[in-house]
């Protein structure tokens, strides 16, 4: 799947490059086909295929550039009369514009009032505006391909090279963007989301692998797992296991939180996750990982915020009926590891298997 995402993003970059080289188009509408093809290629493999359609009719809020519909909403390829785009709308601006500034515009606010989910993009930045618990708009996940117009056109000038570097992460971001309004019920679906965030986290940790704070975390992890991380392969395995521990720790905490009696009525918060972990060494390790002095320079805070938002989309009652402690490794952790790092899974280097067994054993004590 990662290779397919890279190819989709490569095609997107190629289309933008070719049109830009012509020098005869408009700053915005000329690039509509490339954006629509990108999102349709991503949407075809989603549960409830998502289609990106332009030229929406005016429903009282103006004309968004694109609407994101599911296949069940269409009849002969056209939205049924009166259908609102189930997955939100897209407001597109020229590459030179600042997408973050445009996200605060009256136009985007008007779209939000009607559609409740707006993706703002200038081709190089993508930003999701969703609905907060209080009904007000909130900024959710974002993705930056390039910091400015010049560097963006440099990026797309080498489609294959750029896609190999950033295509997996960008493609997974778009999959998450097209499913922002979907409630999660299946353990395997949630496992994919958490693995996607974890893969982004691993890339950030790899980029900051020389941070002094990682040394103390490494020592604690070696002591907890009773093993040593040595040589280059061991160092990568350490960073991979660190990220697994962090995200599986948040998930395990969420499970314990969701199972409280009486059932919780508020929202889950990852910053309080430590209070829900019952296994002493996992709790102590997670406390180190979650310390601001470690997370802030690693750039993991926003990823954990996004993870928190995703966990709060889970339909707790239905999920927990399908999530059996005895089958946790097979039906959650294995899919998580398959999406997160299939090489480690193939080599059966599952660093958290012992921690998972302890967590599930302690949950009912």
C-alpha positions in Angstrom: 0.0 0.0 0.0 2.9 2.4 0.7 4.2 1.8 -2.8 0.8 2.6 -4.2 0.6 5.9 -2.2 4.1 6.9 -3.5 3.0 6.3 -7.1 -0.2 8.3 -6.6 1.7 11.3 -5.1 4.3 11.0 -7.9 1.5 11.3 -10.5 0.2 14.4 -8.6 3.6 16.0 -8.6 4.1 15.2 -12.3 0.7 16.7 -13.3 1.4 19.9 -11.4 4.9 20.2 -12.8 3.7 19.7 -16.4 0.9 22.3 -16.1 3.3 24.8 -14.4 5.8 24.5 -17.1 3.3 25.5 -19.7 3.0 28.9 -18.0 -0.4 29.5 -19.5 -2.9 28.6 -16.8 -4.5 30.4 -13.9 -3.0 30.3 -10.4 -5.9 28.2 -9.1 -8.4 26.5 -11.4 -5.7 25.2 -13.8 -4.7 22.8 -11.0 -8.2 21.4 -10.3 -7.7 18.2 -12.4 -4.5 17.3 -10.5 -6.1 17.8 -7.1 -9.2 15.9 -8.1 -7.2 13.0 -9.6 -5.1 12.8 -6.4 -8.0 12.6 -4.1 -10.0 10.2 -6.2 -6.9 7.9 -6.4 -6.7 8.0 -2.6 -10.4 7.6 -2.1 -10.9 4.6 -4.3 -9.5 2.2 -1.7 -11.4 3.6 1.4 -14.3 1.9 3.0 -17.2 3.7 1.3 -15.3 4.9 -1.7 -14.8 8.7 -1.6 -15.1 10.8 -4.8 -13.9 14.4 -5.2 -16.2 16.4 -7.4 -15.9 20.1 -8.5 -18.4 22.7 -9.4 -20.8 22.1 -6.6 -24.3 23.7 -6.7 -24.9 26.6 -4.3 -26.6 25.3 -1.1 -26.7 28.7 0.4 -23.1 28.9 1.4 -21.5 29.7 -2.0 -19.5 27.4 -4.2 -16.7 25.4 -2.5 -14.0 24.2 -5.0 -14.6 20.5 -4.3 -17.1 18.3 -2.5 -16.1 14.9 -1.0 -18.9 12.4 -1.6 -19.2 8.7 -0.9 -20.2 6.3 -3.6 -23.5 5.7 -1.9 -24.4 9.3 -2.4 -24.1 9.2 -6.2 -26.5 8.2 -9.0 -24.8 7.7 -12.4 -21.8 9.5 -11.1 -23.7 12.6 -10.0 -24.7 13.5 -6.4 -28.4 12.9 -5.8 -30.3 16.2 -5.6 -30.0 17.8 -2.2 -27.1 15.6 -1.1 -24.5 17.3 1.1 -20.9 16.0 0.6 -20.6 13.5 3.4 -16.8 13.9 3.8 -16.8 17.7 3.7 -15.6 20.3 1.1 -12.3 21.7 -0.1 -11.4 25.3 -0.5 -8.4 25.7 -2.8 -6.1 28.8 -3.1 -3.1 29.6 -5.3 0.3 28.3 -4.3 1.5 31.8 -3.4 -1.3 32.3 -0.8 -0.9 31.4 2.9 -3.3 28.5 3.6 -3.2 29.2 7.3 -4.4 32.7 6.8 -7.1 31.7 4.4 -8.4 29.1 6.9 -9.4 32.1 9.1 -11.3 33.8 6.3 -15.0 34.6 6.3 -15.4 32.3 3.2 -14.1 29.3 5.1 -16.2 30.2 8.1 -19.3 30.2 5.9 -18.4 26.9 4.4 -17.9 25.4 7.9 -21.3 26.6 9.1 -22.9 24.6 6.3 -20.6 21.6 5.8 -18.9 21.3 9.2 -15.7 20.0 7.7 -13.5 22.0 5.4 -10.0 21.2 4.0 -8.1 24.3 3.0 -5.2 23.9 0.6 -2.8 25.9 -1.6 -1.4 22.7 -3.1 1.7 22.8 -0.8 -0.2 23.1 2.6 -3.3 21.1 3.6 -5.3 22.0 6.7 -8.4 20.4 8.1 -11.0 22.6 9.8 -13.4 20.4 11.8 -16.0 20.7 14.5 -14.9 21.1 18.2 -17.0 19.5 21.0 -18.5 23.0 21.6 -19.7 23.2 17.9 -17.1 25.8 17.0 -14.5 25.3 14.2 -11.1 24.0 15.2 -7.9 23.3 13.3 -7.1 19.7 13.1 -4.4 17.8 11.2 -2.2 19.6 8.7 0.5 18.7 6.3 3.2 20.9 4.7 4.8 19.8 1.4 6.9 23.0 1.1 7.3 26.2 3.0 6.9 28.6 0.1 6.0 28.8 -3.6 9.6 28.6 -4.8 10.5 25.5 -2.8 7.1 23.9 -3.8 7.8 24.1 -7.5 11.3 22.8 -6.9 9.8 19.8 -5.0 7.4 18.9 -7.9 10.1 19.3 -10.5 11.5 15.9 -9.5 8.3 13.9 -9.0 9.7 10.5 -8.3 12.5 11.6 -6.0 10.1 13.8 -4.0 7.4 11.2 -3.8 9.8 8.5 -2.6 10.8 10.9 0.2 7.4 12.2 1.3 4.7 10.2 -0.6 3.9 7.7 2.1 3.4 10.3 4.8 1.4 12.6 2.5 -0.8 9.8 1.1 -1.6 8.6 4.6 -2.4 12.1 5.7 -4.9 12.4 2.8 -6.5 9.0 3.8 -7.0 10.4 7.3 -8.3 13.6 5.9 -10.9 11.9 3.8 -12.2 9.9 6.8 -12.2 12.7 9.4 -16.0 12.5 9.8 -16.2 8.7 10.1 -16.9 7.1 13.4 -14.5 4.2 14.2 -15.9 0.9 15.3 -13.5 -1.8 14.2 -10.2 -2.6 16.1 -8.3 -3.0 12.7 -9.5 0.4 11.5 -8.3 2.1 14.7 -5.0 0.1 14.5 -4.4 1.6 11.0 -4.9 5.2 12.3 -2.6 4.8 15.2 0.0 3.1 13.1 -0.1 5.9 10.6 0.5 8.5 13.4 3.2 6.2 14.8 5.0 6.1 11.4 5.0 9.8 11.2 6.3 9.9 14.8 9.1 7.5 13.9 10.2 9.7 11.0 10.4 12.6 13.4 12.4 10.7 16.0 14.8 9.4 13.4 15.4 13.0 12.3 16.2 14.0 15.9 18.0 10.8 16.9 21.0 12.6 18.3 18.9 14.4 21.1 20.5 13.7 24.5 17.2 13.0 26.1 16.8 9.8 24.0 19.8 8.2 25.8 18.0 8.1 29.2 14.8 6.7 27.5 16.9 4.1 25.8 18.4 2.9 29.1 14.9 2.7 30.7 13.6 0.8 27.8 16.5 -1.7 27.8 15.9 -2.3 31.5 12.2 -2.7 31.1 12.5 -5.2 28.2 15.6 -6.9 29.5 17.5 -6.4 26.2 20.2 -4.3 24.6 19.9 -2.1 21.5 23.3 -2.3 19.8 24.8 -1.3 16.5 22.8 0.5 13.8 20.1 -2.1 13.5 19.6 -2.1 17.2 19.4 1.7 17.3 16.7 1.7 14.7 14.9 -1.0 16.7 15.2 1.1 19.8 13.5 4.1 18.2 10.9 1.9 16.6 10.1 0.2 20.0 10.1 3.6 21.7 7.4 4.9 19.3 5.4 1.6 19.6 5.5 1.9 23.4 4.3 5.5 23.3 1.4 4.9 21.0 0.4 1.5 22.4 0.6 3.0 25.9 -1.9 5.7 24.8 -4.2 3.1 23.3 -4.0 0.9 26.4 -4.8 3.8 28.6 -7.8 4.7 26.4 -9.1 1.1 26.7 -8.9 1.3 30.5 -10.5 4.7 30.5 -13.3 3.6 28.2 -14.0 0.6 30.4 -14.6 2.6 33.6 -17.8 2.0 35.4 -19.9 4.1 35.2 -18.8 4.8 31.5 -17.0 8.1 31.1 -19.0 11.0 29.6 -16.2 13.4 28.8 -13.4 13.2 26.3 -10.2 11.1 26.6 -7.0 13.2 27.0 -3.6 11.6 26.3 -1.9 13.9 28.8 -3.8 12.1 31.6 -3.0 8.7 30.1 -0.5 7.9 32.8 -3.2 7.6 35.4 -4.9 4.8 33.5 -1.9 2.5 33.1 -1.7 -0.3 35.6 1.6 -2.0 34.6 4.4 -0.4 36.7 7.3 -0.6 34.2 5.1 0.5 31.3 3.7 3.3 33.4 7.2 4.5 34.4 8.5 4.3 30.8 5.5 6.1 29.4 6.0 8.9 32.1 9.5 9.4 30.7 8.4 9.4 27.1 5.5 11.8 27.8 7.7 14.3 29.7 7.5 17.7 27.9 11.3 18.0 27.7 11.4 14.8 25.6 8.3 15.3 23.5 8.6 18.9 22.6 12.0 18.7 20.7 10.9 15.4 19.1 7.8 17.1 17.6 5.4 14.5 18.9 2.9 16.6 20.8 0.8 17.4 17.8 0.8 13.8 16.7 -0.5 12.7 20.1 -3.1 15.5 19.9 -4.3 14.0 16.6 -4.3 10.5 18.1 -6.4 11.8 21.0 -8.9 13.3 18.5 -9.1 9.9 16.7 -9.6 8.0 19.9 -12.5 10.3 20.7 -14.1 9.3 17.4 -14.4 5.7 18.5 -17.8 4.3 19.3 -16.7 2.9 22.6 -19.5 0.4 23.2 -19.3 -1.2 19.8 -15.5 -1.2 19.8 -15.1 -2.8 23.2 -17.6 -5.6 22.3 -15.2 -6.5 19.4 -12.0 -6.0 21.3 -11.2 -9.2 23.2 -8.3 -9.0 25.6 -7.3 -12.5 24.8 -7.1 -11.7 21.1 -5.5 -8.2 21.5 -2.2 -9.1 19.8 -3.9 -10.9 16.8 -6.7 -8.4 16.2 -5.1 -5.1 17.2 -1.4 -5.2 17.8 -0.6 -7.4 14.7 -2.5 -5.0 12.4 -0.9 -2.1 14.1 2.6 -3.5 13.6 1.8 -4.6 10.0 0.9 -1.0 9.1 3.6 0.6 11.3 6.7 -1.5 10.4 6.1 -4.6 8.3 9.8 -5.4 8.3 9.9 -5.7 12.1 6.7 -7.8 12.0 8.2 -10.1 9.4 11.3 -10.6 11.5 9.0 -11.2 14.6 10.9 -8.5 16.5 7.8 -7.5 18.4 9.4 -5.5 21.3 6.1 -4.9 23.1 4.6 -8.4 23.0 5.6 -8.9 26.6 4.2 -5.5 27.6 0.9 -6.3 25.9 0.5 -9.6 27.7 1.2 -7.8 31.0 -1.3 -5.0 30.2 -4.1 -7.4 29.3 -3.4 -9.5 32.3 -3.5 -6.5 34.7 -6.6 -4.9 33.3 -9.0 -7.1 35.3 -7.0 -7.1 38.5 
